[in-house]
Amino acid sequence: MDTIWTKLYEAACAVKCERRISEYVTAGEVGAAILSKSGNIYTGVCVDTASTLGVCAERNAIFNMITNGECEIDKVLAVMPDGSTGAPCGACRELMVQLMPGRYHGIEIMLDYAAGKTVMLGELTPEWWIK
């Protein structure tokens, strides 16, 4: 396994910590790590609410990256509650497309960490409304 993927997996696992914030909010069931084009790693956790105000771990990590002055994504990894990895949801894909129009195709996403299987965002969004 490529060492950068190991670092991303470990970073996502380090922030993943399921917890109840209030009777309406939970957080940390999923952890994500983003590698920016400059080589920095940003993390985030999912925040689930009783309404639609929650946010996925991947978007939280992207917002962390943006908060820290960066806007170019190289790699994305999300760790699910059972420790497996998977593809980002449609809302997360949409944010990445809008953040990097014309360049989002090259964002590499870890689908299956155990098997070392990755996919490019362009493969997950072949006919997106933004080229």
C-alpha positions in Angstrom: 0.0 0.0 0.0 1.2 3.5 -0.9 2.4 5.3 2.3 0.3 8.4 1.6 -2.9 6.2 1.6 -1.7 4.7 4.9 -1.3 8.2 6.3 -4.7 9.3 5.1 -6.3 6.1 6.5 -4.6 6.7 9.9 -5.6 10.4 9.9 -9.2 9.5 9.2 -9.3 6.8 11.9 -7.7 9.2 14.4 -10.7 11.6 14.2 -13.4 9.0 13.9 -15.0 8.8 17.3 -18.7 8.2 17.5 -20.3 10.5 20.1 -23.7 12.0 20.9 -23.5 15.8 21.0 -27.1 16.3 22.0 -30.4 14.5 21.7 -30.5 15.7 18.1 -26.9 15.6 17.0 -24.3 12.8 16.7 -20.9 13.0 15.2 -17.8 11.0 14.4 -19.3 7.7 13.0 -17.3 8.4 9.8 -13.9 10.0 9.5 -12.4 11.4 6.3 -9.0 12.7 5.2 -8.2 14.9 2.2 -4.8 15.3 0.7 -4.5 18.7 -0.8 -2.4 19.3 -4.0 0.2 21.0 -1.8 0.6 17.8 0.2 -1.3 18.8 3.4 -3.7 16.4 5.1 -7.1 17.7 6.3 -9.6 15.7 8.3 -13.2 15.9 9.2 -16.0 13.8 10.7 -19.6 13.4 9.8 -22.1 15.4 11.8 -25.7 13.9 11.7 -28.7 15.9 12.9 -32.4 15.3 13.4 -33.0 17.5 10.3 -31.0 18.0 7.1 -28.4 20.2 8.7 -25.7 17.5 9.0 -22.6 17.2 6.9 -20.6 14.2 5.6 -17.1 13.6 6.8 -15.6 14.3 3.4 -17.3 17.7 3.1 -16.2 18.5 6.6 -12.6 17.7 5.7 -12.9 19.8 2.5 -14.3 22.7 4.5 -11.3 22.3 6.9 -9.0 22.5 3.9 -10.8 25.6 2.6 -10.7 27.2 6.1 -6.9 26.7 6.0 -6.6 28.6 2.7 -6.4 25.7 0.2 -8.8 24.7 -2.5 -7.1 21.9 -4.6 -7.8 18.3 -3.7 -5.5 15.4 -4.7 -6.9 12.4 -2.8 -9.9 11.5 -0.7 -10.4 8.7 1.8 -13.4 8.1 4.1 -13.5 5.5 6.9 -16.9 4.0 7.6 -18.1 2.9 11.1 -16.9 -0.7 10.5 -13.4 0.5 9.4 -13.9 -0.1 5.7 -13.6 2.7 3.1 -16.1 3.8 0.4 -17.0 6.3 -2.3 -18.3 9.8 -1.4 -22.0 10.5 -1.7 -23.5 12.6 -4.4 -23.4 15.8 -2.4 -19.7 15.3 -1.7 -19.0 14.6 -5.3 -20.9 17.7 -6.3 -18.9 19.9 -4.0 -15.6 18.6 -5.4 -16.8 19.1 -9.0 -17.8 22.7 -8.2 -14.6 23.4 -6.3 -12.4 22.2 -9.1 -14.3 22.6 -12.4 -12.3 21.2 -15.3 -9.9 19.6 -12.9 -12.0 17.4 -10.7 -11.6 14.3 -12.9 -8.1 13.8 -11.5 -9.1 13.6 -7.8 -8.3 10.1 -6.6 -10.7 8.4 -4.2 -9.9 5.3 -2.1 -12.8 2.8 -2.6 -11.4 -0.2 -0.8 -8.4 0.4 1.4 -7.9 -3.3 2.3 -7.7 -4.2 -1.4 -5.9 -1.0 -2.4 -8.6 -0.1 -4.9 -9.0 3.5 -6.0 -11.0 5.3 -8.6 -10.8 8.8 -10.1 -13.7 11.2 -9.4 -14.1 11.6 -13.2 -15.0 7.9 -13.4 -17.7 8.3 -10.7 -19.1 11.4 -12.4 -18.7 10.7 -16.1 -21.7 12.8 -17.3 -21.7 15.5 -14.7 -23.4 18.8 -15.5 -20.0 20.6 -15.1 -17.3 19.5 -17.4 
